[in-house]
Amino acid sequence: MTTLNNKKVIIIGDRDGIPGPAIEECVKTVDGVEVVFASTECFV
């Protein structure tokens, strides 16, 4: 994931899909990525 190197990211997960914390754990494995906001929302 070289496109995320040295970037700040905002993560919005879906309650019925992939939750925000799960996406955050995956993104944290990329060097230089800073997660500034992560949340799980319900889109109805």
CHARMM-style PDB file with segment names, atoms N, HN, CA, C and O in Angstrom:
ATOM      1  N   MET     1       0.828  -1.190   0.000  1.00  0.00      PROA
ATOM      2  CA  MET     1       0.000   0.000   0.000  1.00  0.00      PROA
ATOM      3  C   MET     1       0.870   1.250   0.000  1.00  0.00      PROA
ATOM      4  O   MET     1       0.826   2.041   0.943  1.00  0.00      PROA
ATOM      5  N   THR     2       1.621   1.422  -1.002  1.00  0.00      PROA
ATOM      6  HN  THR     2       1.657   0.780  -1.768  1.00  0.00      PROA
ATOM      7  CA  THR     2       2.516   2.562  -1.046  1.00  0.00      PROA
ATOM      8  C   THR     2       1.767   3.879  -1.218  1.00  0.00      PROA
ATOM      9  O   THR     2       2.337   4.941  -0.966  1.00  0.00      PROA
ATOM     10  N   THR     3       0.512   3.836  -1.640  1.00  0.00      PROA
ATOM     11  HN  THR     3       0.049   2.973  -1.845  1.00  0.00      PROA
ATOM     12  CA  THR     3      -0.248   5.076  -1.820  1.00  0.00      PROA
ATOM     13  C   THR     3      -0.603   5.711  -0.483  1.00  0.00      PROA
ATOM     14  O   THR     3      -0.955   6.890  -0.441  1.00  0.00      PROA
ATOM     15  N   LEU     4      -0.520   4.956   0.613  1.00  0.00      PROA
ATOM     16  HN  LEU     4      -0.235   3.998   0.579  1.00  0.00      PROA
ATOM     17  CA  LEU     4      -0.845   5.497   1.932  1.00  0.00      PROA
ATOM     18  C   LEU     4       0.385   5.942   2.717  1.00  0.00      PROA
ATOM     19  O   LEU     4       0.241   6.473   3.818  1.00  0.00      PROA
ATOM     20  N   ASN     5       1.578   5.743   2.187  1.00  0.00      PROA
ATOM     21  HN  ASN     5       1.694   5.312   1.292  1.00  0.00      PROA
ATOM     22  CA  ASN     5       2.782   6.134   2.915  1.00  0.00      PROA
ATOM     23  C   ASN     5       2.771   7.618   3.237  1.00  0.00      PROA
ATOM     24  O   ASN     5       2.520   8.455   2.370  1.00  0.00      PROA
ATOM     25  N   ASN     6       3.051   7.933   4.507  1.00  0.00      PROA
ATOM     26  HN  ASN     6       3.255   7.253   5.211  1.00  0.00      PROA
ATOM     27  CA  ASN     6       3.144   9.315   4.995  1.00  0.00      PROA
ATOM     28  C   ASN     6       1.873  10.119   4.760  1.00  0.00      PROA
ATOM     29  O   ASN     6       1.935  11.289   4.380  1.00  0.00      PROA
ATOM     30  N   LYS     7       0.729   9.498   4.983  1.00  0.00      PROA
ATOM     31  HN  LYS     7       0.678   8.548   5.291  1.00  0.00      PROA
ATOM     32  CA  LYS     7      -0.570  10.165   4.820  1.00  0.00      PROA
ATOM     33  C   LYS     7      -1.337  10.152   6.134  1.00  0.00      PROA
ATOM     34  O   LYS     7      -1.073   9.331   7.012  1.00  0.00      PROA
ATOM     35  N   LYS     8      -2.287  11.066   6.257  1.00  0.00      PROA
ATOM     36  HN  LYS     8      -2.502  11.733   5.543  1.00  0.00      PROA
ATOM     37  CA  LYS     8      -3.242  11.072   7.357  1.00  0.00      PROA
ATOM     38  C   LYS     8      -4.554  10.542   6.794  1.00  0.00      PROA
ATOM     39  O   LYS     8      -4.970  10.938   5.705  1.00  0.00      PROA
ATOM     40  N   VAL     9      -5.212   9.640   7.539  1.00  0.00      PROA
ATOM     41  HN  VAL     9      -4.874   9.318   8.424  1.00  0.00      PROA
ATOM     42  CA  VAL     9      -6.424   9.030   7.013  1.00  0.00      PROA
ATOM     43  C   VAL     9      -7.590   9.180   7.980  1.00  0.00      PROA
ATOM     44  O   VAL     9      -7.414   9.241   9.197  1.00  0.00      PROA
ATOM     45  N   ILE    10      -8.777   9.237   7.406  1.00  0.00      PROA
ATOM     46  HN  ILE    10      -8.920   9.188   6.418  1.00  0.00      PROA
ATOM     47  CA  ILE    10     -10.038   9.225   8.151  1.00  0.00      PROA
ATOM     48  C   ILE    10     -10.752   7.943   7.739  1.00  0.00      PROA
ATOM     49  O   ILE    10     -10.901   7.655   6.552  1.00  0.00      PROA
ATOM     50  N   ILE    11     -11.192   7.177   8.737  1.00  0.00      PROA
ATOM     51  HN  ILE    11     -11.071   7.411   9.701  1.00  0.00      PROA
ATOM     52  CA  ILE    11     -11.823   5.890   8.473  1.00  0.00      PROA
ATOM     53  C   ILE    11     -13.261   5.934   8.970  1.00  0.00      PROA
ATOM     54  O   ILE    11     -13.517   6.257  10.130  1.00  0.00      PROA
ATOM     55  N   ILE    12     -14.198   5.605   8.082  1.00  0.00      PROA
ATOM     56  HN  ILE    12     -13.990   5.343   7.140  1.00  0.00      PROA
ATOM     57  CA  ILE    12     -15.600   5.497   8.469  1.00  0.00      PROA
ATOM     58  C   ILE    12     -16.070   4.101   8.079  1.00  0.00      PROA
ATOM     59  O   ILE    12     -16.224   3.785   6.899  1.00  0.00      PROA
ATOM     60  N   GLY    13     -16.294   3.275   9.094  1.00  0.00      PROA
ATOM     61  HN  GLY    13     -16.169   3.531  10.053  1.00  0.00      PROA
ATOM     62  CA  GLY    13     -16.757   1.916   8.860  1.00  0.00      PROA
ATOM     63  C   GLY    13     -18.270   1.851   8.876  1.00  0.00      PROA
ATOM     64  O   GLY    13     -18.944   2.825   9.211  1.00  0.00      PROA
ATOM     65  N   ASP    14     -18.793   0.700   8.515  1.00  0.00      PROA
ATOM     66  HN  ASP    14     -18.245  -0.092   8.243  1.00  0.00      PROA
ATOM     67  CA  ASP    14     -20.231   0.485   8.451  1.00  0.00      PROA
ATOM     68  C   ASP    14     -20.626  -0.581   9.466  1.00  0.00      PROA
ATOM     69  O   ASP    14     -19.962  -1.613   9.568  1.00  0.00      PROA
ATOM     70  N   ARG    15     -21.692  -0.345  10.212  1.00  0.00      PROA
ATOM     71  HN  ARG    15     -22.231   0.493  10.129  1.00  0.00      PROA
ATOM     72  CA  ARG    15     -22.128  -1.281  11.246  1.00  0.00      PROA
ATOM     73  C   ARG    15     -22.438  -2.655  10.682  1.00  0.00      PROA
ATOM     74  O   ARG    15     -22.110  -3.663  11.308  1.00  0.00      PROA
ATOM     75  N   ASP    16     -23.061  -2.719   9.519  1.00  0.00      PROA
ATOM     76  HN  ASP    16     -23.328  -1.901   9.010  1.00  0.00      PROA
ATOM     77  CA  ASP    16     -23.431  -3.992   8.908  1.00  0.00      PROA
ATOM     78  C   ASP    16     -22.356  -4.517   7.959  1.00  0.00      PROA
ATOM     79  O   ASP    16     -22.508  -5.597   7.387  1.00  0.00      PROA
ATOM     80  N   GLY    17     -21.287  -3.773   7.790  1.00  0.00      PROA
ATOM     81  HN  GLY    17     -21.163  -2.896   8.255  1.00  0.00      PROA
ATOM     82  CA  GLY    17     -20.195  -4.192   6.906  1.00  0.00      PROA
ATOM     83  C   GLY    17     -18.922  -4.375   7.708  1.00  0.00      PROA
ATOM     84  O   GLY    17     -18.864  -5.200   8.619  1.00  0.00      PROA
ATOM     85  N   ILE    18     -17.916  -3.612   7.370  1.00  0.00      PROA
ATOM     86  HN  ILE    18     -17.963  -2.942   6.629  1.00  0.00      PROA
ATOM     87  CA  ILE    18     -16.635  -3.693   8.063  1.00  0.00      PROA
ATOM     88  C   ILE    18     -16.544  -2.531   9.046  1.00  0.00      PROA
ATOM     89  O   ILE    18     -16.604  -1.374   8.629  1.00  0.00      PROA
ATOM     90  N   PRO    19     -16.400  -2.810  10.348  1.00  0.00      PROA
ATOM     91  CA  PRO    19     -16.338  -1.744  11.347  1.00  0.00      PROA
ATOM     92  C   PRO    19     -15.032  -0.945  11.257  1.00  0.00      PROA
ATOM     93  O   PRO    19     -13.999  -1.461  10.830  1.00  0.00      PROA
ATOM     94  N   GLY    20     -15.104   0.308  11.662  1.00  0.00      PROA
ATOM     95  HN  GLY    20     -15.943   0.728  12.008  1.00  0.00      PROA
ATOM     96  CA  GLY    20     -13.958   1.212  11.611  1.00  0.00      PROA
ATOM     97  C   GLY    20     -12.710   0.692  12.302  1.00  0.00      PROA
ATOM     98  O   GLY    20     -11.630   0.773  11.718  1.00  0.00      PROA
ATOM     99  N   PRO    21     -12.802   0.156  13.534  1.00  0.00      PROA
ATOM    100  CA  PRO    21     -11.596  -0.340  14.200  1.00  0.00      PROA
ATOM    101  C   PRO    21     -10.890  -1.464  13.437  1.00  0.00      PROA
ATOM    102  O   PRO    21      -9.666  -1.574  13.504  1.00  0.00      PROA
ATOM    103  N   ALA    22     -11.637  -2.293  12.720  1.00  0.00      PROA
ATOM    104  HN  ALA    22     -12.631  -2.204  12.666  1.00  0.00      PROA
ATOM    105  CA  ALA    22     -11.017  -3.360  11.931  1.00  0.00      PROA
ATOM    106  C   ALA    22     -10.212  -2.771  10.773  1.00  0.00      PROA
ATOM    107  O   ALA    22      -9.105  -3.227  10.485  1.00  0.00      PROA
ATOM    108  N   ILE    23     -10.766  -1.766  10.118  1.00  0.00      PROA
ATOM    109  HN  ILE    23     -11.664  -1.395  10.352  1.00  0.00      PROA
ATOM    110  CA  ILE    23     -10.049  -1.093   9.032  1.00  0.00      PROA
ATOM    111  C   ILE    23      -8.818  -0.392   9.591  1.00  0.00      PROA
ATOM    112  O   ILE    23      -7.751  -0.416   8.979  1.00  0.00      PROA
ATOM    113  N   GLU    24      -8.972   0.235  10.762  1.00  0.00      PROA
ATOM    114  HN  GLU    24      -9.839   0.254  11.259  1.00  0.00      PROA
ATOM    115  CA  GLU    24      -7.855   0.944  11.391  1.00  0.00      PROA
ATOM    116  C   GLU    24      -6.685   0.006  11.678  1.00  0.00      PROA
ATOM    117  O   GLU    24      -5.533   0.373  11.448  1.00  0.00      PROA
ATOM    118  N   GLU    25      -6.963  -1.188  12.172  1.00  0.00      PROA
ATOM    119  HN  GLU    25      -7.899  -1.486  12.359  1.00  0.00      PROA
ATOM    120  CA  GLU    25      -5.889  -2.147  12.465  1.00  0.00      PROA
ATOM    121  C   GLU    25      -5.138  -2.532  11.193  1.00  0.00      PROA
ATOM    122  O   GLU    25      -3.921  -2.717  11.230  1.00  0.00      PROA
ATOM    123  N   CYS    26      -5.834  -2.654  10.086  1.00  0.00      PROA
ATOM    124  HN  CYS    26      -6.822  -2.504  10.056  1.00  0.00      PROA
ATOM    125  CA  CYS    26      -5.172  -2.980   8.818  1.00  0.00      PROA
ATOM    126  C   CYS    26      -4.321  -1.827   8.316  1.00  0.00      PROA
ATOM    127  O   CYS    26      -3.202  -2.034   7.846  1.00  0.00      PROA
ATOM    128  N   VAL    27      -4.848  -0.616   8.414  1.00  0.00      PROA
ATOM    129  HN  VAL    27      -5.757  -0.448   8.796  1.00  0.00      PROA
ATOM    130  CA  VAL    27      -4.145   0.561   7.918  1.00  0.00      PROA
ATOM    131  C   VAL    27      -2.903   0.860   8.758  1.00  0.00      PROA
ATOM    132  O   VAL    27      -1.912   1.370   8.235  1.00  0.00      PROA
ATOM    133  N   LYS    28      -2.948   0.548  10.052  1.00  0.00      PROA
ATOM    134  HN  LYS    28      -3.753   0.134  10.477  1.00  0.00      PROA
ATOM    135  CA  LYS    28      -1.806   0.811  10.937  1.00  0.00      PROA
ATOM    136  C   LYS    28      -0.563   0.016  10.548  1.00  0.00      PROA
ATOM    137  O   LYS    28       0.537   0.355  10.982  1.00  0.00      PROA
ATOM    138  N   THR    29      -0.712  -1.027   9.745  1.00  0.00      PROA
ATOM    139  HN  THR    29      -1.606  -1.303   9.392  1.00  0.00      PROA
ATOM    140  CA  THR    29       0.442  -1.833   9.346  1.00  0.00      PROA
ATOM    141  C   THR    29       1.304  -1.137   8.297  1.00  0.00      PROA
ATOM    142  O   THR    29       2.414  -1.588   8.015  1.00  0.00      PROA
ATOM    143  N   VAL    30       0.804  -0.041   7.714  1.00  0.00      PROA
ATOM    144  HN  VAL    30      -0.098   0.325   7.943  1.00  0.00      PROA
ATOM    145  CA  VAL    30       1.552   0.707   6.708  1.00  0.00      PROA
ATOM    146  C   VAL    30       2.404   1.756   7.418  1.00  0.00      PROA
ATOM    147  O   VAL    30       1.898   2.523   8.237  1.00  0.00      PROA
ATOM    148  N   ASP    31       3.691   1.789   7.103  1.00  0.00      PROA
ATOM    149  HN  ASP    31       4.102   1.166   6.437  1.00  0.00      PROA
ATOM    150  CA  ASP    31       4.597   2.753   7.731  1.00  0.00      PROA
ATOM    151  C   ASP    31       4.228   4.182   7.363  1.00  0.00      PROA
ATOM    152  O   ASP    31       3.956   4.483   6.201  1.00  0.00      PROA
ATOM    153  N   GLY    32       4.221   5.060   8.361  1.00  0.00      PROA
ATOM    154  HN  GLY    32       4.442   4.816   9.305  1.00  0.00      PROA
ATOM    155  CA  GLY    32       4.003   6.475   8.126  1.00  0.00      PROA
ATOM    156  C   GLY    32       2.555   6.912   8.079  1.00  0.00      PROA
ATOM    157  O   GLY    32       2.289   8.096   7.874  1.00  0.00      PROA
ATOM    158  N   VAL    33       1.613   6.008   8.262  1.00  0.00      PROA
ATOM    159  HN  VAL    33       1.829   5.047   8.429  1.00  0.00      PROA
ATOM    160  CA  VAL    33       0.194   6.366   8.221  1.00  0.00      PROA
ATOM    161  C   VAL    33      -0.249   6.839   9.601  1.00  0.00      PROA
ATOM    162  O   VAL    33       0.057   6.208  10.613  1.00  0.00      PROA
ATOM    163  N   GLU    34      -0.969   7.952   9.629  1.00  0.00      PROA
ATOM    164  HN  GLU    34      -1.217   8.464   8.807  1.00  0.00      PROA
ATOM    165  CA  GLU    34      -1.531   8.465  10.875  1.00  0.00      PROA
ATOM    166  C   GLU    34      -3.050   8.451  10.760  1.00  0.00      PROA
ATOM    167  O   GLU    34      -3.613   9.121   9.895  1.00  0.00      PROA
ATOM    168  N   VAL    35      -3.714   7.694  11.623  1.00  0.00      PROA
ATOM    169  HN  VAL    35      -3.257   7.149  12.326  1.00  0.00      PROA
ATOM    170  CA  VAL    35      -5.172   7.650  11.644  1.00  0.00      PROA
ATOM    171  C   VAL    35      -5.638   8.804  12.528  1.00  0.00      PROA
ATOM    172  O   VAL    35      -5.412   8.791  13.738  1.00  0.00      PROA
ATOM    173  N   VAL    36      -6.289   9.801  11.927  1.00  0.00      PROA
ATOM    174  HN  VAL    36      -6.473   9.812  10.944  1.00  0.00      PROA
ATOM    175  CA  VAL    36      -6.745  10.963  12.687  1.00  0.00      PROA
ATOM    176  C   VAL    36      -8.174  10.807  13.196  1.00  0.00      PROA
ATOM    177  O   VAL    36      -8.570  11.477  14.150  1.00  0.00      PROA
ATOM    178  N   PHE    37      -8.954   9.922  12.562  1.00  0.00      PROA
ATOM    179  HN  PHE    37      -8.633   9.377  11.787  1.00  0.00      PROA
ATOM    180  CA  PHE    37     -10.320   9.678  13.004  1.00  0.00      PROA
ATOM    181  C   PHE    37     -10.760   8.308  12.500  1.00  0.00      PROA
ATOM    182  O   PHE    37     -10.563   7.964  11.334  1.00  0.00      PROA
ATOM    183  N   ALA    38     -11.360   7.534  13.405  1.00  0.00      PROA
ATOM    184  HN  ALA    38     -11.519   7.814  14.351  1.00  0.00      PROA
ATOM    185  CA  ALA    38     -11.920   6.241  13.012  1.00  0.00      PROA
ATOM    186  C   ALA    38     -13.235   6.046  13.751  1.00  0.00      PROA
ATOM    187  O   ALA    38     -13.309   6.244  14.964  1.00  0.00      PROA
ATOM    188  N   SER    39     -14.262   5.660  13.023  1.00  0.00      PROA
ATOM    189  HN  SER    39     -14.201   5.499  12.038  1.00  0.00      PROA
ATOM    190  CA  SER    39     -15.579   5.505  13.609  1.00  0.00      PROA
ATOM    191  C   SER    39     -16.367   4.438  12.846  1.00  0.00      PROA
ATOM    192  O   SER    39     -16.067   4.121  11.696  1.00  0.00      PROA
ATOM    193  N   THR    40     -17.373   3.902  13.514  1.00  0.00      PROA
ATOM    194  HN  THR    40     -17.617   4.160  14.449  1.00  0.00      PROA
ATOM    195  CA  THR    40     -18.308   2.986  12.866  1.00  0.00      PROA
ATOM    196  C   THR    40     -19.675   3.651  12.900  1.00  0.00      PROA
ATOM    197  O   THR    40     -20.167   4.017  13.968  1.00  0.00      PROA
ATOM    198  N   GLU    41     -20.280   3.804  11.750  1.00  0.00      PROA
ATOM    199  HN  GLU    41     -19.880   3.507  10.883  1.00  0.00      PROA
ATOM    200  CA  GLU    41     -21.568   4.483  11.633  1.00  0.00      PROA
ATOM    201  C   GLU    41     -22.639   3.518  11.130  1.00  0.00      PROA
ATOM    202  O   GLU    41     -22.331   2.461  10.579  1.00  0.00      PROA
ATOM    203  N   CYS    42     -23.884   3.894  11.327  1.00  0.00      PROA
ATOM    204  HN  CYS    42     -24.134   4.753  11.775  1.00  0.00      PROA
ATOM    205  CA  CYS    42     -25.014   3.128  10.834  1.00  0.00      PROA
ATOM    206  C   CYS    42     -25.679   3.945   9.723  1.00  0.00      PROA
ATOM    207  O   CYS    42     -26.249   5.004   9.983  1.00  0.00      PROA
ATOM    208  N   PHE    43     -25.603   3.455   8.499  1.00  0.00      PROA
ATOM    209  HN  PHE    43     -25.139   2.595   8.287  1.00  0.00      PROA
ATOM    210  CA  PHE    43     -26.197   4.148   7.366  1.00  0.00      PROA
ATOM    211  C   PHE    43     -27.547   3.522   7.053  1.00  0.00      PROA
ATOM    212  O   PHE    43     -27.616   2.434   6.483  1.00  0.00      PROA
ATOM    213  N   VAL    44     -28.610   4.206   7.424  1.00  0.00      PROA
ATOM    214  HN  VAL    44     -28.554   5.091   7.888  1.00  0.00      PROA
ATOM    215  CA  VAL    44     -29.951   3.685   7.200  1.00  0.00      PROA
ATOM    216  C   VAL    44     -30.678   4.546   6.198  1.00  0.00      PROA
ATOM    217  OT1 VAL    44     -31.832   4.272   5.870  1.00  0.00      PROA
TER     218      VAL     44
END
